[in-house]
Amino acid sequence: MEFQSCFDIIGPIMVGPSSSHTAGVVSIGKFIYELVGDCPQEVNIVFYDSFAETYQGHGTDKALLGGLLGMDTDDTRIKHSLEWANEAGMQYQFEFEDSCKYYDHPNTTIVTVKHGDRVVKVGGASLGGGLSKIFMINEKMVDIRLSAGDDFTVLASAYQPRGKVLMEAIG
């Protein structure tokens, strides 16, 4: 299992209701925010399996957008992140699928973002207790463990392009 401490099981200080459907998803969004260096302008979010079924009730939609806006798991603004995203000029859409061909886990999302001339496609799964994993960046399989206490700026920097490179996500 991915858990490294009791806090990975208990979960972080967070806006709820669920460590796997909200806190873990905020971390996925925050990693993407750090990866592109700011709030994306355009976002396509695909929720799979459990996320597709319960995204509104568990606040998964708000949690992911909150992370994409640079919010942390304990930021009370997450409850209103749909409005914050609109205010920031972020254009976003949600899609829903039964299963993900890239990663087999019920709490999975694929997020494609555009910021400036960069397009990035990121796959993430929320594993429970606020622990998440980034499993794909632009069709390349990776294994990046995320916990609410991690420095996402440092984690994302290893995956940022050097120089002025246009990153293209595959459809």
Order of alpha helices (4+ residues) and beta strands (2+ residues): alpha-alpha-beta-alpha-alpha-alpha-beta-beta-beta-beta-beta-alpha
